Structures are given as C-alpha cells and as structure tokens.
Amino acid sequence: MSEAELFDILGYRSRKSEVLSGKRKLNLAMIRKIREKLKVPAGVLIQAC
C-alpha cells in the first residue's frame, strides 16, 4: 500500500503513525474507508478497536 493510499484512509502522517503504533484507535470514518478500499469486514475492524 502506498503512502498516498494510507493518507486517503487514515489522514495526515501524524495520525497514520499514531494508528499504526497503537496510540490512536480507528474511528468510524477510517473503518468505513478501510472496508471500502481493502474489503476488510467492518466487524473485524471494530473488534480491533
């Protein structure tokens, strides 16, 4: 996945870094974008929060 694709899903670099390091949880908008773009079931993403 490219930086541009991650930016589209997670937003700014600092937010992306926080999500990937576990310091910030996924929000509903992020979950929806991940579900749309990567076809990951929303239930899996919600359980991870």
PDB file as gemmi writes it, atoms N, CA and C in Angstrom:
CRYST1    1.000    1.000    1.000  90.00  90.00  90.00 P 1                      
ATOM      1  N   MET A   1       0.851  -1.157   0.000  1.00  0.00           N  
ATOM      2  CA  MET A   1       0.000   0.000   0.000  1.00  0.00           C  
ATOM      3  C   MET A   1       0.903   1.229   0.000  1.00  0.00           C  
ATOM      4  N   SER A   2       0.566   2.179  -0.826  1.00  0.00           N  
ATOM      5  CA  SER A   2       1.391   3.383  -0.946  1.00  0.00           C  
ATOM      6  C   SER A   2       1.064   4.398   0.153  1.00  0.00           C  
ATOM      7  N   GLU A   3       1.957   5.348   0.323  1.00  0.00           N  
ATOM      8  CA  GLU A   3       1.740   6.430   1.289  1.00  0.00           C  
ATOM      9  C   GLU A   3       0.468   7.200   0.946  1.00  0.00           C  
ATOM     10  N   ALA A   4       0.236   7.417  -0.342  1.00  0.00           N  
ATOM     11  CA  ALA A   4      -0.950   8.159  -0.773  1.00  0.00           C  
ATOM     12  C   ALA A   4      -2.231   7.420  -0.405  1.00  0.00           C  
ATOM     13  N   GLU A   5      -2.222   6.097  -0.555  1.00  0.00           N  
ATOM     14  CA  GLU A   5      -3.396   5.307  -0.193  1.00  0.00           C  
ATOM     15  C   GLU A   5      -3.641   5.338   1.317  1.00  0.00           C  
ATOM     16  N   LEU A   6      -2.567   5.242   2.098  1.00  0.00           N  
ATOM     17  CA  LEU A   6      -2.710   5.331   3.551  1.00  0.00           C  
ATOM     18  C   LEU A   6      -3.210   6.705   3.966  1.00  0.00           C  
ATOM     19  N   PHE A   7      -2.711   7.743   3.313  1.00  0.00           N  
ATOM     20  CA  PHE A   7      -3.160   9.101   3.613  1.00  0.00           C  
ATOM     21  C   PHE A   7      -4.654   9.231   3.348  1.00  0.00           C  
ATOM     22  N   ASP A   8      -5.116   8.650   2.264  1.00  0.00           N  
ATOM     23  CA  ASP A   8      -6.531   8.711   1.906  1.00  0.00           C  
ATOM     24  C   ASP A   8      -7.403   8.042   2.965  1.00  0.00           C  
ATOM     25  N   ILE A   9      -6.910   6.982   3.576  1.00  0.00           N  
ATOM     26  CA  ILE A   9      -7.680   6.251   4.577  1.00  0.00           C  
ATOM     27  C   ILE A   9      -7.517   6.851   5.974  1.00  0.00           C  
ATOM     28  N   LEU A  10      -6.283   7.089   6.383  1.00  0.00           N  
ATOM     29  CA  LEU A  10      -6.014   7.467   7.773  1.00  0.00           C  
ATOM     30  C   LEU A  10      -5.806   8.961   7.991  1.00  0.00           C  
ATOM     31  N   GLY A  11      -5.512   9.684   6.953  1.00  0.00           N  
ATOM     32  CA  GLY A  11      -5.296  11.120   7.101  1.00  0.00           C  
ATOM     33  C   GLY A  11      -3.820  11.461   7.216  1.00  0.00           C  
ATOM     34  N   TYR A  12      -3.556  12.540   7.913  1.00  0.00           N  
ATOM     35  CA  TYR A  12      -2.204  13.083   7.988  1.00  0.00           C  
ATOM     36  C   TYR A  12      -1.198  12.097   8.559  1.00  0.00           C  
ATOM     37  N   ARG A  13       0.066  12.349   8.270  1.00  0.00           N  
ATOM     38  CA  ARG A  13       1.160  11.457   8.659  1.00  0.00           C  
ATOM     39  C   ARG A  13       1.175  11.180  10.159  1.00  0.00           C  
ATOM     40  N   SER A  14       0.947  12.209  10.957  1.00  0.00           N  
ATOM     41  CA  SER A  14       0.980  12.005  12.410  1.00  0.00           C  
ATOM     42  C   SER A  14      -0.138  11.067  12.861  1.00  0.00           C  
ATOM     43  N   ARG A  15      -1.323  11.220  12.276  1.00  0.00           N  
ATOM     44  CA  ARG A  15      -2.438  10.335  12.621  1.00  0.00           C  
ATOM     45  C   ARG A  15      -2.148   8.918  12.169  1.00  0.00           C  
ATOM     46  N   LYS A  16      -1.611   8.789  10.968  1.00  0.00           N  
ATOM     47  CA  LYS A  16      -1.270   7.464  10.448  1.00  0.00           C  
ATOM     48  C   LYS A  16      -0.270   6.777  11.370  1.00  0.00           C  
ATOM     49  N   SER A  17       0.740   7.504  11.789  1.00  0.00           N  
ATOM     50  CA  SER A  17       1.746   6.962  12.684  1.00  0.00           C  
ATOM     51  C   SER A  17       1.141   6.528  14.013  1.00  0.00           C  
ATOM     52  N   GLU A  18       0.243   7.332  14.553  1.00  0.00           N  
ATOM     53  CA  GLU A  18      -0.405   7.002  15.826  1.00  0.00           C  
ATOM     54  C   GLU A  18      -1.265   5.748  15.703  1.00  0.00           C  
ATOM     55  N   VAL A  19      -2.002   5.623  14.606  1.00  0.00           N  
ATOM     56  CA  VAL A  19      -2.852   4.438  14.401  1.00  0.00           C  
ATOM     57  C   VAL A  19      -1.984   3.191  14.255  1.00  0.00           C  
ATOM     58  N   LEU A  20      -0.956   3.275  13.438  1.00  0.00           N  
ATOM     59  CA  LEU A  20      -0.115   2.106  13.185  1.00  0.00           C  
ATOM     60  C   LEU A  20       0.680   1.688  14.412  1.00  0.00           C  
ATOM     61  N   SER A  21       0.981   2.632  15.299  1.00  0.00           N  
ATOM     62  CA  SER A  21       1.729   2.288  16.513  1.00  0.00           C  
ATOM     63  C   SER A  21       0.815   1.892  17.671  1.00  0.00           C  
ATOM     64  N   GLY A  22      -0.492   2.020  17.484  1.00  0.00           N  
ATOM     65  CA  GLY A  22      -1.439   1.637  18.522  1.00  0.00           C  
ATOM     66  C   GLY A  22      -1.770   2.740  19.506  1.00  0.00           C  
ATOM     67  N   LYS A  23      -1.276   3.946  19.273  1.00  0.00           N  
ATOM     68  CA  LYS A  23      -1.551   5.069  20.176  1.00  0.00           C  
ATOM     69  C   LYS A  23      -2.931   5.680  19.937  1.00  0.00           C  
ATOM     70  N   ARG A  24      -3.469   5.482  18.744  1.00  0.00           N  
ATOM     71  CA  ARG A  24      -4.790   6.014  18.391  1.00  0.00           C  
ATOM     72  C   ARG A  24      -5.621   4.879  17.816  1.00  0.00           C  
ATOM     73  N   LYS A  25      -6.885   4.843  18.180  1.00  0.00           N  
ATOM     74  CA  LYS A  25      -7.787   3.821  17.652  1.00  0.00           C  
ATOM     75  C   LYS A  25      -8.413   4.293  16.345  1.00  0.00           C  
ATOM     76  N   LEU A  26      -8.866   3.341  15.569  1.00  0.00           N  
ATOM     77  CA  LEU A  26      -9.570   3.669  14.337  1.00  0.00           C  
ATOM     78  C   LEU A  26     -10.893   4.341  14.678  1.00  0.00           C  
ATOM     79  N   ASN A  27     -11.254   5.356  13.915  1.00  0.00           N  
ATOM     80  CA  ASN A  27     -12.567   5.957  14.099  1.00  0.00           C  
ATOM     81  C   ASN A  27     -13.510   5.393  13.033  1.00  0.00           C  
ATOM     82  N   LEU A  28     -14.760   5.745  13.118  1.00  0.00           N  
ATOM     83  CA  LEU A  28     -15.768   5.183  12.216  1.00  0.00           C  
ATOM     84  C   LEU A  28     -15.464   5.504  10.756  1.00  0.00           C  
ATOM     85  N   ALA A  29     -15.021   6.726  10.474  1.00  0.00           N  
ATOM     86  CA  ALA A  29     -14.700   7.096   9.093  1.00  0.00           C  
ATOM     87  C   ALA A  29     -13.552   6.251   8.553  1.00  0.00           C  
ATOM     88  N   MET A  30     -12.537   6.017   9.374  1.00  0.00           N  
ATOM     89  CA  MET A  30     -11.406   5.183   8.954  1.00  0.00           C  
ATOM     90  C   MET A  30     -11.861   3.756   8.691  1.00  0.00           C  
ATOM     91  N   ILE A  31     -12.697   3.229   9.572  1.00  0.00           N  
ATOM     92  CA  ILE A  31     -13.206   1.867   9.402  1.00  0.00           C  
ATOM     93  C   ILE A  31     -13.980   1.750   8.099  1.00  0.00           C  
ATOM     94  N   ARG A  32     -14.801   2.732   7.806  1.00  0.00           N  
ATOM     95  CA  ARG A  32     -15.570   2.703   6.553  1.00  0.00           C  
ATOM     96  C   ARG A  32     -14.661   2.731   5.337  1.00  0.00           C  
ATOM     97  N   LYS A  33     -13.620   3.559   5.366  1.00  0.00           N  
ATOM     98  CA  LYS A  33     -12.705   3.644   4.226  1.00  0.00           C  
ATOM     99  C   LYS A  33     -11.915   2.355   4.052  1.00  0.00           C  
ATOM    100  N   ILE A  34     -11.463   1.767   5.159  1.00  0.00           N  
ATOM    101  CA  ILE A  34     -10.728   0.501   5.073  1.00  0.00           C  
ATOM    102  C   ILE A  34     -11.636  -0.588   4.510  1.00  0.00           C  
ATOM    103  N   ARG A  35     -12.881  -0.624   4.975  1.00  0.00           N  
ATOM    104  CA  ARG A  35     -13.837  -1.620   4.483  1.00  0.00           C  
ATOM    105  C   ARG A  35     -14.064  -1.453   2.982  1.00  0.00           C  
ATOM    106  N   GLU A  36     -14.214  -0.212   2.533  1.00  0.00           N  
ATOM    107  CA  GLU A  36     -14.450   0.051   1.109  1.00  0.00           C  
ATOM    108  C   GLU A  36     -13.252  -0.313   0.249  1.00  0.00           C  
ATOM    109  N   LYS A  37     -12.086   0.167   0.639  1.00  0.00           N  
ATOM    110  CA  LYS A  37     -10.907   0.034  -0.210  1.00  0.00           C  
ATOM    111  C   LYS A  37     -10.237  -1.331  -0.117  1.00  0.00           C  
ATOM    112  N   LEU A  38     -10.210  -1.913   1.068  1.00  0.00           N  
ATOM    113  CA  LEU A  38      -9.496  -3.176   1.253  1.00  0.00           C  
ATOM    114  C   LEU A  38     -10.405  -4.381   1.406  1.00  0.00           C  
ATOM    115  N   LYS A  39     -11.711  -4.140   1.434  1.00  0.00           N  
ATOM    116  CA  LYS A  39     -12.695  -5.233   1.548  1.00  0.00           C  
ATOM    117  C   LYS A  39     -12.532  -6.033   2.833  1.00  0.00           C  
ATOM    118  N   VAL A  40     -12.102  -5.358   3.898  1.00  0.00           N  
ATOM    119  CA  VAL A  40     -11.986  -5.985   5.220  1.00  0.00           C  
ATOM    120  C   VAL A  40     -13.336  -5.825   5.918  1.00  0.00           C  
ATOM    121  N   PRO A  41     -13.909  -6.885   6.448  1.00  0.00           N  
ATOM    122  CA  PRO A  41     -15.206  -6.773   7.115  1.00  0.00           C  
ATOM    123  C   PRO A  41     -15.140  -5.768   8.277  1.00  0.00           C  
ATOM    124  N   ALA A  42     -16.151  -4.929   8.366  1.00  0.00           N  
ATOM    125  CA  ALA A  42     -16.202  -3.904   9.410  1.00  0.00           C  
ATOM    126  C   ALA A  42     -16.155  -4.537  10.804  1.00  0.00           C  
ATOM    127  N   GLY A  43     -16.762  -5.683  10.977  1.00  0.00           N  
ATOM    128  CA  GLY A  43     -16.774  -6.359  12.265  1.00  0.00           C  
ATOM    129  C   GLY A  43     -15.371  -6.661  12.769  1.00  0.00           C  
ATOM    130  N   VAL A  44     -14.494  -7.044  11.875  1.00  0.00           N  
ATOM    131  CA  VAL A  44     -13.106  -7.328  12.248  1.00  0.00           C  
ATOM    132  C   VAL A  44     -12.423  -6.055  12.727  1.00  0.00           C  
ATOM    133  N   LEU A  45     -12.665  -4.962  12.034  1.00  0.00           N  
ATOM    134  CA  LEU A  45     -12.036  -3.689  12.396  1.00  0.00           C  
ATOM    135  C   LEU A  45     -12.598  -3.144  13.705  1.00  0.00           C  
ATOM    136  N   ILE A  46     -13.867  -3.327  13.925  1.00  0.00           N  
ATOM    137  CA  ILE A  46     -14.493  -2.832  15.156  1.00  0.00           C  
ATOM    138  C   ILE A  46     -13.975  -3.624  16.349  1.00  0.00           C  
ATOM    139  N   GLN A  47     -13.807  -4.925  16.200  1.00  0.00           N  
ATOM    140  CA  GLN A  47     -13.278  -5.739  17.298  1.00  0.00           C  
ATOM    141  C   GLN A  47     -11.852  -5.323  17.644  1.00  0.00           C  
ATOM    142  N   ALA A  48     -11.101  -4.865  16.658  1.00  0.00           N  
ATOM    143  CA  ALA A  48      -9.711  -4.465  16.884  1.00  0.00           C  
ATOM    144  C   ALA A  48      -9.623  -3.139  17.647  1.00  0.00           C  
ATOM    145  N   CYS A  49     -10.705  -2.402  17.687  1.00  0.00           N  
ATOM    146  CA  CYS A  49     -10.698  -1.097  18.375  1.00  0.00           C  
ATOM    147  C   CYS A  49     -10.807  -1.303  19.813  1.00  0.00           C  
TER     148      CYS A  49                                                      
END                                                                             
